[in-house]
Each structure stands twice: as C-alpha cells, then as structure tokens.
C-alpha cells in the first residue's frame, strides 16, 4: 500500500506537533498537522489517515487539568469517529499530553470497548509524587506487551517533561488485569538496565511515582499506545546528553574512538518506524 498517512492532531497549547510529524516522516510516512477544530467540523478527516497521533504540549493550558478539555472533546464530539477509526485496525499514539488526553477520553486503558460503555474510571494520571513539574532523561524497559509500536524493542533512553504523569489505579485488581492482558507497555528502570520490577523505584529512576513504575499503557489490542516520555526528542543519537561518553565507550582496542555521526539514529525512532511498518506487513 502507499506510505501510511499520519494525522497529528493538535489543539491550543500543543507544542510538540512539528517534531512528532517529522519523526513519522523520517520513517517513510506522510504526516499532516491538523487542528482539533478542523476535525470537530469534519470528523471524516480521520478516514484519510492510518495513524492518529496526539502529541505533547499543554493543550488548553492544562487549566482544569492536563488533557481534560481535549479528552472531553474526543469523548463527547468524536467518540463514534474514534471508535470507528480504532475498530477498523488503525493505530493511535498519545505522547505525554497526548497520553493524558487518551486517558481523559476513556480510550485508554480499556480501548474502544470501554469507550462504548463509558464504565467506571479504573485509573488516572495524577500529579507527580514530588508535587512538581519534572524534566529529565529516563531509562525505559519494554514490558510483556503486544504493542505494535514496541516490536523488537527492549530498552531505551528518552526524556520526560510533565507535572501529571503518575499512574494511579482504583484497586490492585486493575493492575493485575493490565499484567494479564499485556497492557503494561513501558516501565521505568535503573540507568543501563534491561529489566525492572513492580516494586516502586525511587525518584529520579521513577520520576513521578507511578505505580509499578509504569511509563506507558496500551489498549488490549496493542494498537493504541499512550506514554509519558517523549520518543520524538531522541530521534538522533547526538540528542542524548551522554552521546560523547557513549562514543568514547565504543573505542576499539588501541584505535581511535568511534565517532557518532550527526544523523545517527536515536533510540526513540524505532517506535515510529514500527507504526509505519505495521501497514506494510
């Protein structure tokens, strides 16, 4: 089929749409940044895309809570179009504020089944445990997940930047259900580690105090993913704060150090490539 078309949905206050569209384009997709108001006027715009992405930022200024207004617009005015989009086999990605939007809309964590029934809220993204906006690099480990976006990925470093990213659940049974259905997509881990634990890791390893160190959730189908970290901010190896030390660490025996090319791939790029390649399988 032709290259997948990505609709990067922005709202007043969104500020990561350009680099997110660029990430998809680097992987061979076509990407259009479209304002929410246009889609509210013409929901059929969703039919032209194979991937819907809600990028990071501060939609509506986070005035009544992060992602609340944007999520309510999806839930009340685009609910049927969103259900049709996901149930037709397409992909949805929410990054940082986009994850908050998907949670507020009801699409995550339960998927379209939850959106159709509008049942009780089992989980939320609450204020960081430290009570403040936190901006730093973190280590992520891929969980036992069927997420389309994370195929072939094990662990990687990306930055986070948010004030409301702590995943909290209504009961322990909710967390167990996520485990059973493979919905825990990414978890925070110690620097350099390729494994993690359900035991709460301290700050700054787990920067927001999220239960079971969860950084990302998928829906039961694996085709909807929401994550708090920003993979679009690590598209090139030189964006990592330790890229020079990593280059020195690659020194071959007795020879010169291996330099990192300015366009060498970053660890966040495979997530976008997986989404694009899903439609060529």
Beta strands, then each sheet from edge to edge (+ up, - down):
strand 1: 5-10
strand 2: 30-35
strand 3: 51-54
strand 4: 91-95
strand 5: 123-126
strand 6: 134-142
strand 7: 155-162
strand 8: 166-169
strand 9: 184-189
strand 10: 214-218
strand 11: 224-227
sheet 1: 2+ 1+ 3+ 4+ 11+ 10- 9+ 6- 7+
sheet 2: 5+ 8-
end
